[in-house]
Amino acid sequence: MSNTDKVFAGSIPKLYDEYLVPMIFSVYADDIARRVAALSPSVLLEIAAGTGVVTRAVAAALPRGARYVATDLNEPMLAVAAQRQTDDDRITWRQADASALPFDDAAFDVVCCQFGAMFFPDRFKAYGEVKRVLKPNSTFVFNVWDRIEDNVLTHEATIALGKMFPDDPPRFMVRTPHGYYDKAVIRADLERAGFRDISIETRSEISRAPSPEYVAIALCQGTPLRSEIEARDAGKLQAATDLVAEAVRTRHGSGAVEGRIQAIVIEARR
Ligand SMILES: C[S@@+](CC[C@H](N)C(=O)[O-])C[C@H]1O[C@@H](n2cnc3c(N)ncnc32)[C@H](O)[C@@H]1O
C-alpha cells in the first residue's frame, strides 16, 4: 500500500460523500444495517466509518437505548459524517486507528465495518483488536470489494488512466480497495485472529450514476486516486477526469450510467 492510499483528506471527503457514496456505497450500507439490526446490539462499534453512510443506515434501525460509537482514522471523514447525521444522542464520533482501538476489552456487542479492511496495513493486528473489544460470542460484520474486474466502472476508469500514464499507471484501485478479495485468505486471516463460525458471501449490485462525468468525478477526485494522479502531474487532474468520463461515455452512452459492482460480505463470531 502506498502512503497516500489511506489519506482521505482535503477535497476528498466532501466529494466522496456527495458522489461516490450514492453511486456504490449506499446499497451495501443498507445490507450491513440489516445484518447489524438482526443482531440487536445494545453497544455497537463501527470502524472505518468514513462519512457515515453505514452509521446513518444502522442508526435508523437501532432502538432508542442503544449506544453507537463510530470511528475512523481520518478526522476529515468523520467531520463530514457528523455534519450529515441528524441529532442523535446514541452516537459518538471518535478518531481511531483500527490497529489500536482505544476501547476496553469486551466492550461491544457488535463491531461493523464497511469497505475498510482493505486499508488496514496489518489485518491480523486489526482483527485482533476487533476480537479484543468484542464481548464473547458476539459478531464482527464487514465487507470488502471483490476484484476490480467485477466492478465495471472502476475497472474501466483504471484502464483509461493507464493509457494517460503508460510508464507509471495509477494502481490505487487495484492495489487497495480491490486488493483483498480472496475468500480463503480472508477466512485464514480471521481464523488466525481467533474468530470462528465465519460466513463469507458474494453480493452483486448495480451502481447507478446520472452521467459519465459524475462517475469520473467520483472515482478520480473523491478517492485517494486523486492524490495518485496529482503526484504524477498536479495539473492533469481535470484532464484525467475528462479522460475517464470519455471512456465511460464510449461504453455506456452520454446519459445515466449503470455498472455491476460486487462485494464480499463477512460475518465472524468471537
Ligand atoms: C472506502 S472508505 C469506507 C468508508 C465508509 N465505511 C463507507 O462505507 O463509506 C475507507 C475508510 O477507511 C478509513 N481508514 C483507512 N485506514 C484506516 C485505519 N487504519 N483505521 C481506521 N480507518 C481507516 C479511511 O479513512 C476511510 O474513511
The ligand as an SDF file (V2000), in Angstrom:
LIG
                    3D

 27 29  0  0  0  0  0  0  0  0999 V2000
  -13.5840    3.3160    1.2810 C   0  0  0  0  0  0  0  0  0  0  0  0
  -13.6840    4.2220    2.7570 S   0  0  0  0  0  0  0  0  0  0  0  0
  -15.1330    3.4810    3.5450 C   0  0  0  0  0  0  0  0  0  0  0  0
  -15.8200    4.4500    4.4460 C   0  0  0  0  0  0  0  0  0  0  0  0
  -17.2190    4.0460    4.9250 C   0  0  0  0  0  0  0  0  0  0  0  0
  -17.1830    2.8560    5.7070 N   0  0  0  0  0  0  0  0  0  0  0  0
  -18.1710    3.9260    3.7640 C   0  0  0  0  0  0  0  0  0  0  0  0
  -18.7590    2.8490    3.5830 O   0  0  0  0  0  0  0  0  0  0  0  0
  -18.3680    4.9110    3.0460 O   0  0  0  0  0  0  0  0  0  0  0  0
  -12.3550    3.6010    3.7230 C   0  0  0  0  0  0  0  0  0  0  0  0
  -12.2240    4.2710    5.0540 C   0  0  0  0  0  0  0  0  0  0  0  0
  -11.2090    3.6030    5.8100 O   0  0  0  0  0  0  0  0  0  0  0  0
  -10.5960    4.5710    6.6340 C   0  0  0  0  0  0  0  0  0  0  0  0
   -9.3260    4.0190    7.1280 N   0  0  0  0  0  0  0  0  0  0  0  0
   -8.1850    3.8230    6.4290 C   0  0  0  0  0  0  0  0  0  0  0  0
   -7.2650    3.2460    7.2140 N   0  0  0  0  0  0  0  0  0  0  0  0
   -7.8320    3.0580    8.4340 C   0  0  0  0  0  0  0  0  0  0  0  0
   -7.3820    2.5330    9.6680 C   0  0  0  0  0  0  0  0  0  0  0  0
   -6.1370    2.0460    9.8100 N   0  0  0  0  0  0  0  0  0  0  0  0
   -8.2230    2.5340   10.7270 N   0  0  0  0  0  0  0  0  0  0  0  0
   -9.4730    3.0300   10.6020 C   0  0  0  0  0  0  0  0  0  0  0  0
   -9.9610    3.5460    9.4560 N   0  0  0  0  0  0  0  0  0  0  0  0
   -9.1510    3.5620    8.3830 C   0  0  0  0  0  0  0  0  0  0  0  0
  -10.4720    5.7770    5.7240 C   0  0  0  0  0  0  0  0  0  0  0  0
  -10.2760    6.9710    6.4450 O   0  0  0  0  0  0  0  0  0  0  0  0
  -11.8150    5.7340    5.0010 C   0  0  0  0  0  0  0  0  0  0  0  0
  -12.7750    6.5240    5.6630 O   0  0  0  0  0  0  0  0  0  0  0  0
  1  2  1  0
  2  3  1  0
  2 10  1  0
  3  4  1  0
  4  5  1  0
  5  6  1  0
  5  7  1  0
  7  8  2  0
  7  9  1  0
 10 11  1  0
 11 12  1  0
 11 26  1  0
 12 13  1  0
 13 14  1  0
 13 24  1  0
 14 15  1  0
 14 23  1  0
 15 16  2  0
 16 17  1  0
 17 18  1  0
 17 23  2  0
 18 19  1  0
 18 20  2  0
 20 21  1  0
 21 22  2  0
 22 23  1  0
 24 25  1  0
 24 26  1  0
 26 27  1  0
M  CHG  2   2   1   9  -1
M  END
$$$$
